[in-house]
Amino acid sequence: MSTLRNPVGPLPKKVYLRRRLTVLAVLIALIAIVVLVIVRPGSNDGPPAAAGTPTPTSTAGAAEDQAAADAAAAADDHATAAPTTPAADPSPTPAPAVVEASSPVACDPSVLTITPITDSDSYSAGAQPQLSFSMTNTGSVPCTLNAGTSQQKYTITSGSDTYWTSTDCQVGASDTMALLEAGQTVTSAPFAWDRTRSTPETCNIAREPVPAGGASYHVHVDVAGIPSKTDAQILLY
């Protein structure tokens, strides 16, 4: 103790005293630090919770929040997936009935007008008349008729004599179904009459020419058994 109070050495007494006080202060500071490290406030409360690890209270709250969010999402999904049922119409409008168009019926002979046609009413010597006919449906509905050459019959007469009939020695006759709309008129293709007399017996021999020089002839036609109501008159020279 005498050395601490009365330092001995070549330096002044004050220098040694300051050095000793400095060392003492450092020791006191180190002791205080050690005490604070060993004995500190809250050291008996248990170890601190690890960073980022939720406490039991916060875990329960997060679980409740997550459960509520899941329930809300499930409710939204159910509302989205549930189909919307349209309200029942108290007075539904019945669908319009589909009506199929009926097929055209066979023509009633009473509604057909058959008319013979010639390309002229007078023919010079050697000129051959061109014969055809027209057919008109005077009914109110469409109808069909076989108007082929197998159903056509032209007859040329003069007075009480029959000079020519198209069915004498006819070859290549065919059927043709014609559809006539209501009020429609159709015309057949014309063909030439060679101005000769016909009979079933003259199919393979030369036929005799009919009289000319202004002779008058009448052209009549039947189609499917329906006769023309009028005749076409021609003069042959």
MARKOL-537981 format. One record per residue (C-alpha): residue number from 0; residue in three letters; x, y, z. Coordinates in Angstrom, 2 decimals, always signed. Example, Ala and Ser with C-alpha at 12.3 -4.5 7.8 and 13.67 -1.06 7.14 Angstrom:
residues 2
num_residu_u_v_w
0_ALA_+12.30_-4.50_+7.80 .
1_SER_+13.67_-1.06_+7.14 .
***
This chain:
residues 237
num_residu_u_v_w
0_MET_+0.00_+0.00_+0.00 .
1_SER_+2.84_+2.31_+0.65 .
2_THR_+4.03_+1.71_-2.92 .
3_LEU_+0.61_+2.63_-4.37 .
4_ARG_+0.40_+5.78_-2.34 .
5_ASN_+4.04_+6.73_-2.68 .
6_PRO_+5.29_+5.50_-6.04 .
7_VAL_+9.00_+5.13_-6.45 .
8_GLY_+10.79_+5.73_-9.73 .
9_PRO_+12.71_+8.16_-11.87 .
10_LEU_+9.49_+9.90_-13.11 .
11_PRO_+7.55_+12.46_-11.19 .
12_LYS_+5.14_+11.14_-8.59 .
13_LYS_+2.05_+12.48_-10.47 .
14_VAL_+2.78_+10.41_-13.54 .
15_TYR_+2.84_+7.16_-11.65 .
16_LEU_-0.33_+8.11_-9.82 .
17_ARG_-2.25_+8.82_-13.10 .
18_ARG_-1.15_+5.50_-14.56 .
19_ARG_-2.37_+3.62_-11.55 .
20_LEU_-5.73_+5.42_-11.56 .
21_THR_-6.14_+4.63_-15.26 .
22_VAL_-5.47_+0.92_-14.72 .
23_LEU_-7.89_+0.91_-11.79 .
24_ALA_-10.63_+2.57_-13.89 .
25_VAL_-10.16_+0.01_-16.65 .
26_LEU_-10.46_-2.85_-14.16 .
27_ILE_-13.61_-1.37_-12.65 .
28_ALA_-15.13_-0.99_-16.17 .
29_LEU_-14.32_-4.60_-17.07 .
30_ILE_-15.84_-5.85_-13.81 .
31_ALA_-19.00_-3.82_-14.47 .
32_ILE_-19.31_-5.23_-18.00 .
33_VAL_-18.92_-8.78_-16.75 .
34_VAL_-21.60_-8.21_-14.11 .
35_LEU_-24.01_-6.75_-16.67 .
36_VAL_-23.47_-9.69_-18.99 .
37_ILE_-24.01_-12.28_-16.24 .
38_VAL_-26.77_-10.55_-14.34 .
39_ARG_-29.10_-8.53_-16.66 .
40_PRO_-32.73_-7.52_-16.46 .
41_GLY_-35.25_-10.14_-17.76 .
42_SER_-32.74_-12.98_-17.62 .
43_ASN_-35.24_-15.08_-15.63 .
44_ASP_-38.13_-14.71_-18.15 .
45_GLY_-36.91_-17.61_-20.29 .
46_PRO_-35.14_-17.65_-23.64 .
47_PRO_-36.40_-15.21_-26.27 .
48_ALA_-38.51_-16.53_-29.11 .
49_ALA_-36.60_-17.26_-32.27 .
50_ALA_-36.92_-14.65_-34.96 .
51_GLY_-39.63_-15.46_-37.46 .
52_THR_-41.26_-18.15_-35.27 .
53_PRO_-44.83_-17.19_-34.32 .
54_THR_-45.90_-17.49_-30.71 .
55_PRO_-48.81_-19.82_-29.84 .
56_THR_-51.16_-16.85_-29.65 .
57_SER_-50.19_-15.52_-33.07 .
58_THR_-50.37_-19.07_-34.54 .
59_ALA_-53.94_-19.53_-33.34 .
60_GLY_-54.97_-16.14_-34.72 .
61_ALA_-53.39_-16.87_-38.10 .
62_ALA_-55.09_-20.29_-38.20 .
63_GLU_-58.47_-18.69_-37.50 .
64_ASP_-57.87_-16.06_-40.17 .
65_GLN_-56.81_-18.74_-42.69 .
66_ALA_-59.89_-20.87_-41.87 .
67_ALA_-62.15_-17.86_-42.39 .
68_ALA_-60.47_-17.07_-45.72 .
69_ASP_-60.80_-20.70_-46.87 .
70_ALA_-64.49_-20.73_-45.93 .
71_ALA_-65.11_-17.50_-47.84 .
72_ALA_-63.28_-18.84_-50.91 .
73_ALA_-65.29_-22.08_-50.77 .
74_ALA_-68.52_-20.07_-50.57 .
75_ASP_-67.46_-18.00_-53.59 .
76_ASP_-66.57_-21.15_-55.57 .
77_HIS_-69.92_-22.73_-54.71 .
78_ALA_-71.75_-19.59_-55.77 .
79_THR_-69.81_-19.51_-59.05 .
80_ALA_-70.24_-23.20_-59.83 .
81_ALA_-73.92_-23.38_-58.94 .
82_PRO_-75.94_-23.14_-62.18 .
83_THR_-78.48_-20.40_-62.43 .
84_THR_-81.94_-21.85_-62.85 .
85_PRO_-84.05_-19.60_-65.08 .
86_ALA_-87.39_-18.61_-63.75 .
87_ALA_-90.22_-20.64_-65.15 .
88_ASP_-92.21_-18.87_-67.82 .
89_PRO_-95.79_-18.72_-66.54 .
90_SER_-97.15_-18.74_-70.07 .
91_PRO_-94.68_-20.45_-72.47 .
92_THR_-95.15_-19.78_-76.16 .
93_PRO_-95.64_-23.02_-78.10 .
94_ALA_-93.19_-23.70_-80.93 .
95_PRO_-94.66_-23.20_-84.40 .
96_ALA_-95.75_-26.41_-86.02 .
97_VAL_-93.66_-27.54_-88.96 .
98_VAL_-95.86_-28.06_-91.98 .
99_GLU_-94.34_-30.09_-94.77 .
100_ALA_-95.24_-29.04_-98.27 .
101_SER_-97.44_-31.66_-99.84 .
102_SER_-96.33_-33.28_-103.08 .
103_PRO_-98.08_-32.05_-106.24 .
104_VAL_-101.12_-34.12_-107.10 .
105_ALA_-101.99_-35.56_-110.48 .
106_CYS_-103.66_-33.00_-112.72 .
107_ASP_-107.43_-33.13_-112.85 .
108_PRO_-108.44_-33.17_-116.56 .
109_SER_-111.09_-30.57_-115.80 .
110_VAL_-108.46_-27.94_-114.93 .
111_LEU_-106.25_-28.54_-118.00 .
112_THR_-106.68_-26.68_-121.26 .
113_ILE_-104.98_-28.35_-124.25 .
114_THR_-104.57_-26.24_-127.40 .
115_PRO_-103.00_-27.36_-130.75 .
116_ILE_-100.48_-24.93_-132.27 .
117_THR_-99.19_-24.49_-135.84 .
118_ASP_-96.46_-22.13_-136.97 .
119_SER_-98.74_-20.69_-139.67 .
120_ASP_-102.33_-20.90_-140.88 .
121_SER_-101.40_-21.15_-144.57 .
122_TYR_-98.63_-23.10_-146.32 .
123_SER_-97.33_-22.82_-149.81 .
124_ALA_-96.57_-25.88_-151.91 .
125_GLY_-93.91_-28.03_-150.30 .
126_ALA_-93.91_-26.16_-146.96 .
127_GLN_-94.35_-28.51_-144.04 .
128_PRO_-96.50_-27.38_-141.08 .
129_GLN_-94.79_-27.39_-137.67 .
130_LEU_-97.12_-28.91_-135.07 .
131_SER_-97.05_-28.53_-131.26 .
132_PHE_-99.44_-27.89_-128.40 .
133_SER_-99.80_-25.81_-125.25 .
134_MET_-101.12_-26.97_-121.90 .
135_THR_-102.48_-24.65_-119.17 .
136_ASN_-103.23_-25.49_-115.54 .
137_THR_-106.32_-23.45_-114.72 .
138_GLY_-106.51_-24.88_-111.19 .
139_SER_-105.37_-23.28_-107.93 .
140_VAL_-102.72_-25.87_-106.99 .
141_PRO_-99.69_-27.35_-108.77 .
142_CYS_-100.21_-30.70_-110.48 .
143_THR_-98.29_-33.22_-112.54 .
144_LEU_-99.05_-34.96_-115.83 .
145_ASN_-97.25_-37.38_-118.13 .
146_ALA_-97.05_-35.27_-121.28 .
147_GLY_-94.44_-37.32_-123.14 .
148_THR_-94.76_-38.43_-126.77 .
149_SER_-96.19_-41.71_-125.53 .
150_GLN_-99.21_-39.72_-124.36 .
151_GLN_-99.57_-37.40_-127.38 .
152_LYS_-101.86_-38.04_-130.29 .
153_TYR_-102.24_-35.57_-133.20 .
154_THR_-105.03_-36.02_-135.67 .
155_ILE_-105.43_-34.10_-138.95 .
156_THR_-108.81_-34.18_-140.58 .
157_SER_-110.61_-32.55_-143.45 .
158_GLY_-114.37_-32.76_-143.39 .
159_SER_-115.26_-36.23_-142.17 .
160_ASP_-112.02_-37.82_-143.35 .
161_THR_-109.01_-38.48_-141.13 .
162_TYR_-105.83_-37.95_-143.14 .
163_TRP_-103.07_-38.33_-140.63 .
164_THR_-102.57_-39.64_-137.05 .
165_SER_-99.28_-39.32_-135.17 .
166_THR_-99.60_-42.74_-133.54 .
167_ASP_-99.58_-44.55_-136.90 .
168_CYS_-96.18_-46.25_-137.14 .
169_GLN_-94.84_-44.21_-134.18 .
170_VAL_-91.39_-45.22_-132.88 .
171_GLY_-89.28_-44.02_-129.96 .
172_ALA_-92.21_-42.82_-127.84 .
173_SER_-91.22_-41.72_-124.32 .
174_ASP_-92.75_-40.58_-121.05 .
175_THR_-92.16_-37.07_-119.68 .
176_MET_-93.61_-35.94_-116.35 .
177_ALA_-94.57_-32.27_-116.46 .
178_LEU_-95.08_-30.13_-113.35 .
179_LEU_-97.55_-27.32_-113.89 .
180_GLU_-97.85_-24.58_-111.31 .
181_ALA_-101.25_-23.03_-110.78 .
182_GLY_-102.03_-20.85_-113.80 .
183_GLN_-98.92_-21.97_-115.69 .
184_THR_-98.84_-22.69_-119.43 .
185_VAL_-96.24_-24.97_-121.03 .
186_THR_-95.61_-25.62_-124.73 .
187_SER_-94.27_-28.77_-126.38 .
188_ALA_-91.44_-28.92_-128.90 .
189_PRO_-92.69_-28.65_-132.51 .
190_PHE_-92.23_-31.28_-135.21 .
191_ALA_-92.94_-31.33_-138.95 .
192_TRP_-95.86_-33.01_-140.74 .
193_ASP_-94.79_-34.19_-144.16 .
194_ARG_-98.26_-33.57_-145.69 .
195_THR_-98.91_-37.27_-146.36 .
196_ARG_-101.80_-39.58_-145.52 .
197_SER_-101.06_-42.16_-142.81 .
198_THR_-102.43_-45.56_-141.89 .
199_PRO_-101.02_-48.36_-139.74 .
200_GLU_-100.49_-50.32_-142.96 .
201_THR_-98.28_-47.71_-144.64 .
202_CYS_-95.34_-47.83_-142.24 .
203_ASN_-92.90_-49.43_-144.70 .
204_ILE_-94.11_-47.98_-148.01 .
205_ALA_-94.22_-44.54_-149.58 .
206_ARG_-97.22_-42.53_-148.43 .
207_GLU_-99.63_-40.64_-150.63 .
208_PRO_-99.56_-36.81_-150.39 .
209_VAL_-102.75_-35.20_-149.14 .
210_PRO_-104.73_-32.91_-151.44 .
211_ALA_-103.52_-29.29_-151.60 .
212_GLY_-104.52_-26.31_-153.75 .
213_GLY_-106.05_-24.44_-150.82 .
214_ALA_-107.49_-27.48_-149.07 .
215_SER_-108.49_-26.86_-145.45 .
216_TYR_-107.38_-29.12_-142.64 .
217_HIS_-108.01_-29.21_-138.89 .
218_VAL_-105.37_-30.19_-136.36 .
219_HIS_-106.60_-31.83_-133.16 .
220_VAL_-104.46_-33.12_-130.23 .
221_ASP_-104.98_-35.34_-127.19 .
222_VAL_-102.54_-35.43_-124.24 .
223_ALA_-102.85_-38.25_-121.70 .
224_GLY_-106.36_-38.85_-122.98 .
225_ILE_-107.36_-35.20_-122.49 .
226_PRO_-108.65_-33.77_-125.82 .
227_SER_-108.02_-30.24_-127.00 .
228_LYS_-111.15_-28.09_-126.74 .
229_THR_-110.48_-26.42_-130.08 .
230_ASP_-108.75_-27.31_-133.37 .
231_ALA_-106.15_-25.38_-135.34 .
232_GLN_-107.18_-24.76_-138.98 .
233_ILE_-104.59_-24.63_-141.78 .
234_LEU_-104.66_-24.24_-145.56 .
235_LEU_-102.35_-26.20_-147.85 .
236_TYR_-101.39_-24.92_-151.32 .
***
